[in-house]
């Protein structure tokens, strides 16, 4: 076997290797999905006239921090994992105990309930991972 063939594994050998994903990549992807769904809900609800949230700069700062949290999850340092875990836990607690007090059922649409449940579910998944 020549040196070129030894450095170039066949496609069969490559197929035999199992592809794995790091937890940091999985958590970051789940967080990006959660904040993307939430931001899309805000934009769609604002354009349809259901809420007036898109005009609030604090909301967009929240989304920037959320996507920053996803970027932070990509780091493989112990301190960043503690920060991400604590922040996600705080978001879950706020989503379960505080959010329903401010957005009562009369102010919610079916789309709003769906968005909230998926968002909280993704946060719980990110915390679990």
ChimeraX attribute file (.defattr): number of C-alpha atoms within 10 A of each C-alpha:
attribute: neighborCount
match mode: 1-to-1
recipient: residues
	/A:1	5
	/A:2	6
	/A:3	7
	/A:4	8
	/A:5	9
	/A:6	9
	/A:7	8
	/A:8	10
	/A:9	10
	/A:10	10
	/A:11	8
	/A:12	8
	/A:13	9
	/A:14	11
	/A:15	9
	/A:16	8
	/A:17	8
	/A:18	6
	/A:19	7
	/A:20	6
	/A:21	7
	/A:22	9
	/A:23	14
	/A:24	18
	/A:25	16
	/A:26	17
	/A:27	23
	/A:28	22
	/A:29	17
	/A:30	21
	/A:31	26
	/A:32	20
	/A:33	18
	/A:34	23
	/A:35	21
	/A:36	16
	/A:37	16
	/A:38	18
	/A:39	18
	/A:40	12
	/A:41	18
	/A:42	22
	/A:43	17
	/A:44	14
	/A:45	18
	/A:46	15
	/A:47	12
	/A:48	10
	/A:49	10
	/A:50	14
	/A:51	15
	/A:52	13
	/A:53	15
	/A:54	17
	/A:55	12
	/A:56	9
	/A:57	10
	/A:58	11
	/A:59	14
	/A:60	15
	/A:61	11
	/A:62	13
	/A:63	17
	/A:64	13
	/A:65	13
	/A:66	20
	/A:67	19
	/A:68	14
	/A:69	20
	/A:70	25
	/A:71	18
	/A:72	17
	/A:73	25
	/A:74	19
	/A:75	14
	/A:76	13
	/A:77	10
	/A:78	8
	/A:79	10
	/A:80	15
	/A:81	16
	/A:82	12
	/A:83	14
	/A:84	21
	/A:85	18
	/A:86	13
	/A:87	15
	/A:88	21
	/A:89	16
	/A:90	12
	/A:91	16
	/A:92	20
	/A:93	13
	/A:94	13
	/A:95	17
	/A:96	14
	/A:97	10
	/A:98	12
	/A:99	13
	/A:100	13
	/A:101	10
	/A:102	9
	/A:103	11
	/A:104	9
	/A:105	12
	/A:106	6
	/A:107	10
	/A:108	14
	/A:109	12
	/A:110	9
	/A:111	11
	/A:112	18
	/A:113	12
	/A:114	13
	/A:115	19
	/A:116	20
	/A:117	14
	/A:118	16
	/A:119	22
	/A:120	20
	/A:121	15
	/A:122	21
	/A:123	23
	/A:124	16
	/A:125	15
	/A:126	24
	/A:127	18
	/A:128	9
	/A:129	12
